[in-house]
Amino acid sequence: MLLLTTGIFAQTPMPSTPPRAAVGTPVTGRVLDAATKEPVPSATVLFSDLRQATATGPDGTFKFNTLPRGRFLMQIRSLGYTTVARTVDTNLGQPIEVTLTAATTEIGQVVVTGVSAATEMRRSPIPTTVVDHTRLQQSASTNAIDAIAHTPGLSQITTGAAISKPIIRGLGFNRVITLNNGSKQEGQQWGDEHGIEIDEYSIDRAEIIKGPGSLLYGSDGMAGVINFLAPDPVEEGKIIGSASANYQSNNHLQGYSLMNAGNKNGFNWLVRGSSKLAGAYRNRYDGRVLNSGFRELDANGYVGVNKSWGYSHLTFNTFNQQLGLTEGDRDPVTGRFLKEVAVSDTATEAVPVTNDDLRGYGLAIPRQRVNHFRIGTENNFIFGQSRLTVNASWQQNLRREFGNVFDPNTPDLYFQLRTFDYAVRYFLPEISGWNTTVGVSGMQQQNANKGLEFLIPAYHLLDGGVFGVTKKTIGKLDVSGGLRYDIRRINADALYLDAQERPVPAPGEEQKFGGFKSTFRNVSGSVGGAYSVSEKLLVKANLSRGFRAPNIAELGSNGQHEGTIRYEIGDPRLKAETSLQYDAGISYVTEHVSLNVDAFENRIQNYIFPRHILNAAGSDSIAGTGNPVFLYDQGNARIVGGEVSLDIHPHPLDWLHFENSFSMVRARQLDQPADSLRYLPFIPADRLQSELRVNFHKVKNTRLANLYARINVEHTFAQNRFFSAYQTETRTPGYTLFNAGLGADWLNAKAQTLFSLYLTGNNLFDVAYQSHLSRLKYADYNASNGRTGIFNMGRNVSVRVVVPLRFN
């Protein structure tokens, strides 16, 4: 992946010691409606790289007094209008007039890649999608990944309502990097039985970059990057807040969030607290699904200063979740779910659940507790023509699983992961139109086993990388590219157990893990361009090389992985995966139609996958667990596919939108003689989505604003290309879901928003379906209806209310 940069900085020479940045002439301007020439009040005017924003007044005017000298990308956003991006020289002192046109599509025009410089999305050769704040508010979701999972090219592996892992173009787990406001989120990404530790209510917008992200972030970005971004900074002199509540009918989810933010004399802050409580979800075939509820309590925010020299922020995030783990065991006669109960001091029995077991918000055994804490600092220093960003954080991820009926409060599995990560980037002065950035980034990581069971060894990880990226606009052509070199070392500890399977310091009855050291070195690169054939037609192409070092489970696991119902054995001799991906795209936009086509081919060498082991007799190899044994192996793979979106917005009916998208992925293992081994596992089925939407920015003679209504049809095709070997996957039938939404802002006499109301209905016809990427699809056979596995959530109606709070 290449860095998305456009920043051009002041023309004063750079001294030997960095001075305090000079303040430019005040930047003033006015924002008007392009059609009516009337002022647009309350529009957001934002300099992303400077973390400074303001809002237009009733007459559409805005003003910045403390911007540093230089040329920076400014974006102007207002609900119902298309976002405008413009590079501004803060030293000229000339008033800026910006006209906004009615929005023809529902996505913004600017991407902010966290610690990188901002760039216009359409000028980047990397396929990128933005899910904006409005779209997030209008959706009904149960976690952060679920909120964006309907984006073309993006899917999710799920375990009920609480657990979702992102899949980008068929690749997931340690092949997708998740960023929390531009900084890497480090949890136990190798596992599929827990989700992403980010508060859904803290997300203002999400950017999905589909393509190798190794150039900026090192290993683990082979599939792409998902960046969850916090709200824009508050304008100078303002203190704001919001309170929101969400109720969902299917699992009786209750969600609450309270936020306060402000900016006084350059001192700025944001603090948010959120909670969720959900019971068992239901569907037509299974009724209530035993132990599928969860509860969550989160807090996050930042405090810092914004001055003419840049900004410095201290950030924090704490995510705390408890959730039931649905196993799906069934009574062979009635098909009712079974729960394990103690019948004596030493014996247990699986008994059918009662209706009372399925009500309320209680959690049973097995259950999981995840705690993630992060504290960090984000800094941006401006030195004349150049600037320097320094970001660092410390985070701790605790994951505990409880499964002992006799001792339900003692964790069986207990992982303690501590990570220190850093990223330093220096944006050089512009030279002959070239904007170049050099940097270093990496992390130090330590994972410890503190439970009674052991799946992966304790380990230490150290990695780092250096990179350089550059970009230039040559007429109608935007070109960019870069190189990066990385090294990663993993040192896994040996573990010995005694006869009672307790750890001992020296060799005992059993060697659970053999110690090993692995080192991985690699070079990443990217080159691409975007060419504006005309104002309406744009073509893009990009070639990138990514890599991924094997994770600790692939290298060293030796244990029963309950999430995959198999015994897994790692191989410390595994090599790093490398990919070569080609991307090509075309964008055609008129006042009536928007068409975007993105296609890709990704060839992966040393693709890592679990291989079934057979014994000498050719039957299942069992390690005393009753489950099959899998060993991690490598081969080569080829993935091709793409996304097409067509938005029809006939002018002058700017309030009407007919949006359509289609996404597909074809993934094969090469040189596999058996048909059952031909396809890669966890590949999403083809998906077609169509939505008819009406938006009314202003509703005359009422106190309503931003009124919208939508009807959505989502058809997921049958997945007949699946990894059938060893009964790993089975065919999944297709299904069609109907969804709808309605909402508006209620205003007071001063045209200020009193509250916003969002009504959403998902799966309105209560279709019983199984996603191909649902892990619960492989639960027990249900004798009551003759079907295998647990089905996804049925009809769900969501009511969300957001109340803005004003303190001055």
Residue, then its C-alpha position, 0 to 999 in steps of 0.5 A: m500500500l502507498l501512503l496517501t499524501t498531498g501536503i505541500f508546506a511553506q517556502t521558508p528555508m529549514p534552519s538547523t534547529p527547528p523553530r517555533a512554527a510561524v502563524g500564517t495570515p488568518v484564513t477566512g472564507r464563506v460556504l454557499d449553496a451552489a444552486t441557490k447561492e444561499p449561505v450554508p450554516s453549520a458546515t464543517v471546515l476541517f484541516s485534517d493534518l492539523r487537527q483543527a476545525t470550525a463551523t460556518g456561521p449563519d451567514g456561511t462564513f468561517k475563520f481560523n486564526t492560528l493555522p501555521r504557514g504552509r499548504f494543507l488540504m482543507q475539506i468542507r462537509s455538510l449533511g446533504y452536500t458533496t464534500v469539497a477538498r481544496t489545498v489552501d495556502t495559509n499565508l496568502g490571506q485571500p478570502i476563500e469562497v466554496t460552493l457545495t452541491a447537493a450530494t449525489t452519493e453517500i460517501g465523502q471525497v477525502v480519506v484520512t489515513g490516521v497518521s498520514a497526510a490527507t488526500e482526495m480519495r478519488r485521486s488515490p490508486i488504492p481502492t478505498t471506501v469510506v463509511d461516514h457518520t451518517r451511514l453508521q447512525q442509520s445502521a442497526s449493528t451489534n459491534a464495530i465490524d458488523a456496522i461496516a460489514h455491508t461495504p462492497g469487498l468487506s465481509q465478517i466471520t461471526t460467532g453470534a451477535a457479539i463476535s465479528k472479524p473482518i474479511i477483506r476480499g477473502l483474507g482475514f485474521n492477521r492479514v487485516i490491520t485494524l487501526n484505532n484512529g490511525s494507531k494499530q490495534e493489537g489483540q489476539q488477531w489469530g483467534d476467531e472466537h473474539g472480536i475487535e476491541i473498539d467501542e462501536y459508538s466512538i466511531d465517527r467514520a471508517e475507512i476501508i483500504k482494500g490492498p496490501g498495507s505492508l508499506l505503511y504498517g509492516s506485516d499483517g496488512m496483506a489484505g488491507v487496512i480498516n481505520f476507525l476514526a474518532p469525531d473531528p476536533v471541536e472548533e475554538g471556544k466551543i464545548i459540545g456533547s451528545a447523549s445517545a440510546n439504542y434499543q434492538s428488538n431481536n436480542h433486547l440490546q440496550g446501548y447507551s453512550l455519553m460524549n463531551a468535547g471542547n476546545k478552549n484557547g487551544f486546549n482540547w479534549l474528548v471523553r466518551g463512556s458507552s455501555k451495551l447489554a444484550g440477551a440471547y438472539r433469536n431466529r425462526y428455526d432455533g428460537r432463542v440461541l442459548n448463551s449468545g448474549f453479551r455485555e460491554l462497558d467502554a471509555n475512550g477519548y483524548v486531551g491535548v493542545n493545538k497550537s501554531w506549531g502543531y498539536s500534541h494529544l494524550t489518548f486513552n481507550t478501555f474496552n471491557q466485554q463479557l460474552g457467552l460462547t455458544e456451543g450449540d450442543r443439542d438433545p438428540v430427541t427434542g433438538r433443544f439446546l443442552k447445558e452442562v450442570a454439576v450432578s455431583d462433586t465430580a460429575t456433570e451432565a448435559v441437560p436440555v435448557t428450559n425457557d427460563d434459561l433463554r430469557g434475560y441477560g444472564l451469561a452461562i458457561p462457557r463464557q469469555r471476558v475480554n479487557h483491552f486498555r490502551i494509552g498513547t500519544e499523538n504528536n504533529f510538529i511543524f518546522g517551516q517547510s516540513r513536519l514530523t509526526v510521532n505516535a506511540s502507545w502502550q496497550q494490554n489485551l487480556r482474554r479469559e475463557f471460563g468453562n469449568v462448571f465446578d469453578p466458573n470464576t477461574p479461567d481455563l485459557y488466559f492470555q495477557l498480551r502487552t504491546f508497545d508500538y510506535a510510528v515516526r514520520y517525517f514529511l520532507p519539503e516539497i521538491s519539484g512537486w514531489n511530496t516525500t515522506v520517510g519514517v520508521s515504525g514497529m512494536q515490541q510485544q509480550n504474550a503470557n499464559k496465565g490460565l490452566e490450559f495452553l494453546i500457544p506458547a508464551y512469546h516475545l516479539l520485536d519488529g521494526g521497519v523503515f520506509g519512504v513514500t512519495k507522490k506527485t501530480i503531473g497534469k491530470l496524472d497523480v503518481s505515487g509509490g514507495l519501498r519498505y524494509d521490515i524485520r520481525r523476531i519471535n522468541a517462543d518459550a518452552l513449556y513443560l508440564d508435570a503429571q497433573e499438567r501443571p507447568v514446571p521449570a524443567p523437563g517433566e512428564e510432557q513437553k507442551f511447547g518446544g522453545f524456538k526463535s524465528t526471524f523474518r525479513n522482507v521488502s514491501g513496495s507499491v507503485g500506482g497512478a490515477y489519471s483524470v481522462s476528463e472531469k467525469l472519467l478517472v482510471k486507476a492502476n496500482l501494483s503492490r507487494g505485501f507480506r505477512a509473518p506467520n502468527i504465533a498459533e501457526l508457528g507454535s500452537n499445540g492444543q485443542h482449539e475450541g473455536t475450530i473444534r480441532y487439535e492444532i499443531g504449529d510449525p516454527r519452520l514456516k516462511a513469511e507469506t508474500s503477495l503480488q497484487y494488481d489493482a485496476g479501477i475506473s470511475y465515471v461520475t455525471e450529474h445523473v449516474s456514478l459508476n465505479v469498477d474495481a478489479f484485482e488479482n492477488r498471487i500469494q506465495n507460501y500461503i499458510f493453511p491448516r492441513h489434516i493429519l492422518n495416521a498410518a491406517g489412513s484414518d483420523s489422527i487423534a491426540g486423545t481429544g476425540n477431534p481431528v488433528f491439523l498441522y499448519d502447512q504452506g502452498n501458493a494461492r491465487i485470488v481474483g475478484g472485484e467490486v462494481s457500484l452503480d448509483i443513479h441520482p437523476h437530476p434535478l431529483d437530487w433527493l432520489h438515489f438508487e444505489n447498487s453494488f456487486s462484489m465477488v471473490r474467487a480464491r484457489q490453492l494452486d497445485q492441489p490435486a484433489d477437488s476438496l483442497r482446491y478452494l481457500p477456506f472462509i471465502p465470502a459468497d458473491r453479494l448483490q445489494s440494491e437500495l432505493r433512498v430519498n433524502f430531504h435536506k430541508v423540509k419546508n413548513t416543518r421542524l424536520a431536517n435531513l429526513y431520509a427513508r430507504i429500502n434495501v435488498e441484499h442478495t447473497f448467492a450460494q457458495n458452492r466453492f468451498f474448502s470441503a476437505y476434512q469436513t472443514e466447510t460445507r455448501t451454503p445456500g443463497y438467501t435474500l434479506f429485505n431491510a428498511g430505514l427512516g429518520a430525521d432531525w427535529l429542530n427548535a425555533k432557532a433551527q438547532t437540532l433537538f434530537s435525531l431519530y433513526l428507525t431501522g429494520n433488518n431482515l424484515f421478513d424474518v428469513a432463516y439463513q446461515s452466512h457462509l462465514s458464520r462459525l455457528k453454521y457447524a454446530d450440532y444437528n437439530a432433530s426438531n427441524g432436520r437442520t444442522g447448525i445454528f442460524n443467523m439473527g432473524r428480524n431485528v428492529s432498531v430505534r436510535v435516539v441521539v441528543p446533542l448537548r450544548f454548553n455555550 
